[in-house]
Amino acid sequence: MKVFIVYCHPSEDSFTKAMCDTFIEGVTDSGNEYILSDLYKMDFKTDMTEEEYLRDAYYKTSPDVAGDVLAEQKKINSSDAIVFIYPVFWTEAPAKLVGWFDRVWSYGFAYGEKTMKMLDKALILCSAGNSREKLEQSGLLDSMKKVMLGDRLFGRAKKTEFIVIDNTSRENEHREKNWDKNLQKVYEKGAALFL
Ligand SMILES: Cc1cc2nc3c(=O)[nH]c(=O)nc-3n(C[C@H](O)[C@H](O)[C@H](O)COP(=O)(O)O)c2cc1C
């Protein structure tokens, strides 16, 4: 089985990078394959052009989508699962990943007469500086889940899961304390992705 990993963090010096590396280890150790889009490394262009906007807004399938978008869509359609790995920025994915959705979820692929395949599984693996309790009490965790699972991934995968690893900001004592335990959890998620 093959998983397409969309990873989005501006720095290698990060817990999120460690999550991505560890998740990949879990995937490969369990005998599965992966493809990776590292959005910052690829310098993936995330602003829609006016032409792209008009194509999507008028529900048109022409002109053809741009080559970089088509490449991402092909990665999706050649995979069994998709996983998004990112840090929470202002209760959202980083702008670069949001822009990836703006362009890659194009008309005729992700909506309309869809050509996007129904994936077996979609997993969100994000890190957040705040504690889970704070995110739950404020309703922000629900908002993040709603946007990712209730909108972007809705009807596009048979199973969906949203995992937040909390307390990961640098000033938080739990970041270092829970580092190994959190990565172990991430490894196990990678190893059990297709079970
Ligand atoms: C610009 C920015 C915005 C952030 N916004 C949030 C937020 O809304 N909620 C939250 O829990 N953490 C927020 N954080 C904290 C990050 O999610 C946290 O620092 C990150 O997950 C730590 O992992 P890293 O070492 O991979 O960067 C923010 C961090 C930055 C830099």
PDBQT file of the ligand as one rigid body, heavy atoms in Angstrom, charges set to zero:
ROOT
HETATM    1  C1  LIG A 201       3.019  31.634  13.588  1.00  0.00    +0.000 C 
HETATM    2  C2  LIG A 201       2.647  30.635  14.633  1.00  0.00    +0.000 A 
HETATM    3  C3  LIG A 201       1.313  30.492  14.982  1.00  0.00    +0.000 A 
HETATM    4  C4  LIG A 201       0.936  29.540  15.930  1.00  0.00    +0.000 A 
HETATM    5  N1  LIG A 201      -0.382  29.401  16.225  1.00  0.00    +0.000 NA
HETATM    6  C5  LIG A 201      -0.766  28.447  17.117  1.00  0.00    +0.000 A 
HETATM    7  C6  LIG A 201      -2.138  28.248  17.410  1.00  0.00    +0.000 A 
HETATM    8  O1  LIG A 201      -3.029  28.900  16.892  1.00  0.00    +0.000 OA
HETATM    9  N2  LIG A 201      -2.460  27.278  18.308  1.00  0.00    +0.000 N 
HETATM   10  C7  LIG A 201      -1.525  26.510  18.929  1.00  0.00    +0.000 A 
HETATM   11  O2  LIG A 201      -1.865  25.635  19.713  1.00  0.00    +0.000 OA
HETATM   12  N3  LIG A 201      -0.210  26.674  18.648  1.00  0.00    +0.000 NA
HETATM   13  C8  LIG A 201       0.190  27.622  17.767  1.00  0.00    +0.000 A 
HETATM   14  N4  LIG A 201       1.515  27.793  17.464  1.00  0.00    +0.000 N 
HETATM   15  C9  LIG A 201       2.477  26.903  18.077  1.00  0.00    +0.000 C 
HETATM   16  C10 LIG A 201       2.904  25.834  17.112  1.00  0.00    +0.000 C 
HETATM   17  O3  LIG A 201       1.833  25.011  16.709  1.00  0.00    +0.000 OA
HETATM   18  C11 LIG A 201       3.989  25.033  17.827  1.00  0.00    +0.000 C 
HETATM   19  O4  LIG A 201       5.007  25.926  18.132  1.00  0.00    +0.000 OA
HETATM   20  C12 LIG A 201       4.541  23.988  16.979  1.00  0.00    +0.000 C 
HETATM   21  O5  LIG A 201       3.605  22.990  16.801  1.00  0.00    +0.000 OA
HETATM   22  C13 LIG A 201       5.782  23.444  17.652  1.00  0.00    +0.000 C 
HETATM   23  O6  LIG A 201       6.337  22.560  16.848  1.00  0.00    +0.000 OA
HETATM   24  P1  LIG A 201       7.594  22.824  15.900  1.00  0.00    +0.000 P 
HETATM   25  O7  LIG A 201       8.837  22.653  16.726  1.00  0.00    +0.000 OA
HETATM   26  O8  LIG A 201       7.397  21.759  14.908  1.00  0.00    +0.000 OA
HETATM   27  O9  LIG A 201       7.459  24.209  15.293  1.00  0.00    +0.000 OA
HETATM   28  C14 LIG A 201       1.922  28.744  16.553  1.00  0.00    +0.000 A 
HETATM   29  C15 LIG A 201       3.269  28.926  16.202  1.00  0.00    +0.000 A 
HETATM   30  C16 LIG A 201       3.636  29.852  15.268  1.00  0.00    +0.000 A 
HETATM   31  C17 LIG A 201       5.088  30.000  14.908  1.00  0.00    +0.000 C 
ENDROOT
TORSDOF 0
